[in-house]
Amino acid sequence: MDHDPPIRYVEPVYRPPSEAESLILPVTDGCSWNQCSFCEMYRAPQKRFRARDEAEVLESIRRTGADEGESVRRVFLADGDALVLPTRRLLAYLEAIRTHLPSVRRVSSYCLARNLNKKSVSELKDLCDAGLKLAYLGAESGDATVLARVSKGESVESTRAALDKLGQAGIRRSVMIINGLGGESLSAQHADNSARLINATAPEYLSTLVLTLHDDGARFRATWPDWQPLSQSGLFREMERFLSALDLRRTLFRSDHASNWLVLKGTLGADKARLLAQVRAAIDRPEAAALRAPWMRGL
C-alpha cells in the first residue's frame, strides 16, 4: 500500500487568510518575478521558481480525490503565481479537479498582473468556466513612484488592465494594498493613488496588510535607503486617508491580516462611515482601541 502523501509540499507554504480551509495544490514552486524588495516569501533556495511536472500535479489530484474527494470544497492553486502557466495546462488541472474532486465549488490562485495580461479575456473566461472563480492580485500600491521604488515590476496601468480583464472574464478579484509601503515621504500619494486605482477597478474584495520587513529590511533599504517607516499613528492616518477617498458600493473590505494593528471588516460603501470611525478612534485614543498586542502580529 502506498503511504506517501498525495501532494508534495515545499516549505514554507503560503496562502491567503481566506483559504484557511482550502486544499493547497502546488502547481508551481516559488514566484516567477520574485524581485519585490519588500517580499521574502519565496527567497529560500528550495523555492526557486519552477513549474511542477504536469503528470505529478494530475496524479496528486487523482490521489487526493481517491482519499478525500467528497470532502474538499475549495482548492487554492499554489505557489505565488499559478496563472503564469499556459492556459492549456491550467484547464487540464481544472478538468482533473472536476473529475476527481467533484465537491469542489471554488478554485482560486494568486496571480501577477504581467502574466494575466499575456492571456486574452477569452482564455480567462475559459478558465472561469472550468472552475477558476477567484484571483488574488497584490497591487501593493496605486502610485507609480512607490511601485518603482519597491521593484514591483508593474505599472499602475498594467495592474488596472489585469484587474479589468479578470472582471470581464467573470473571475472575482481580491486586491491587496500594503499600508505603510510608501513610508513617511510618500504616504499621502500612496493612499490617494491606491484609492484611485481601487475606485477605477471596483474589485469584489479588497484587503490591506501592514508592511512587515525581515532582517531589519536590509534588502528593502538597499534600494530605498532614505525610506522611513510610519509610526502606528501614521499607519492609521494613512488608512483613514485611503478609506476616505474610496467610492465603492459592494466591495467586501478586510484589514484582518495578522500584520495589522487594527482589525477592520465591512462592506464599502455601506460600512464606510463605521470603518472610518474605528480608525479615527484608534488615532485619537489608541489606548482604548481594540488593537492587537505586538506579539500577536506577524506576516
Number of C-alpha atoms within 10 A of each C-alpha: 3 5 5 7 10 18 17 12 14 12 11 12 16 14 17 13 10 8 15 11 12 19 18 21 21 22 26 25 23 28 24 19 16 18 15 16 19 19 18 16 15 23 14 11 8 12 19 14 19 13 17 13 10 15 9 14 21 19 14 19 24 18 17 21 22 13 12 11 19 14 12 18 16 18 23 25 25 25 30 28 26 26 25 21 14 13 16 12 13 20 19 15 19 22 16 19 23 17 15 19 26 15 16 20 14 16 23 25 24 22 22 25 25 17 17 23 17 12 16 14 19 12 17 22 20 16 22 22 15 18 21 25 20 21 22 21 22 19 26 23 29 24 23 17 15 19 21 13 17 20 16 21 16 15 19 18 13 17 24 18 17 23 29 19 21 24 19 14 20 18 22 20 23 22 22 20 24 20 28 26 27 27 20 17 13 16 23 17 20 29 29 20 18 25 23 18 21 24 15 15 18 22 22 20 19 21 20 21 21 20 22 19 17 12 8 9 14 14 17 20 16 11 13 13 10 11 17 15 16 20 12 16 14 17 25 23 20 24 22 19 19 22 22 16 17 21 16 21 15 14 21 19 23 17 22 16 20 16 20 24 24 21 17 18 15 16 18 22 18 14 15 20 12 14 22 18 13 18 24 17 16 21 18 11 10 16 10 9 16 13 14 14 9 10 6 11 14 14 13
